[in-house]
Amino acid sequence: EVQLVESGGGLVKPGGSLRLSCAASGFGFSGTWMSWVRQAPGKGLEWVGRMKSKASGGTIDCGAPVKGRFTMSRDDEKNTLYLQMNSLKTEDTAVYYCVAQTRAGTFDFWGQGALVTVSS
Amino acid sequence: DIQMTQSPSSLSASVGDRVTITCQASQDINKNLNWYQQKAGKAPELLIYDTSNLKTGVPSRFSGSGSGTVFTFTVSSLQPEDIATYYCQHYDNLPSYTFGQGTTLEIK
């Protein structure tokens, strides 16, 4: 069974940093492209960023709202994906979902989400 | 950037009704269109990929169609457990992943 478990969420002040982790199990993590998708309270879904598998080059791409502030990394030995969030803004407040992609265009398996609140 | 416009934003229907949601792209996106279901307090789930392919295990009352700029998602016979918000999503090779605004489906 595919499992994705996010951790590291919490309250942070504007301008601060936070790192989310996503522990994966039940599938071939090292060969899977992974993404983060977020959802602000009461709002829709927004893609944050994607990291390809190392076999596909390990390329990291992020959406315009977070480019230059957020980055991703992965530890294939630990089956864990990370999202490093710097220079946080109040508009970054959201539930952040870790997502496994079996195809380049689809978000196939989702974690339960981690809430990040940016507030003074 | 390609914009995805989803309609209606909310919909109320009776059990057994046929329900249709539309997603319109601002330009031709071929068949790169997926549909997700999100129940209250839960993570989204992929239902349909590449316009019309049902993910394994998804009930056959769900279907998708379309091409170019207009796509539809249909529930052939609404069930109480289908109460959720549904999102369309497009992907291109930039890469860019764009979601529609969502349609909240309620039971009348």
Interface residues (C-beta under 8 A of the other chain):
Chain A: S35 V37 G44 L45 E46 W47 R50 D61 G63 Y97 R103 A104 G105 T106 F107 D108 W110 G111 Q112 G113
Chain B: N32 N34 Y36 Q38 A43 P44 E45 L46 Y49 D50 K55 Y87 Q89 Y91 L94 P95 S96 Y97 T98 F99 G100 Q101 G102
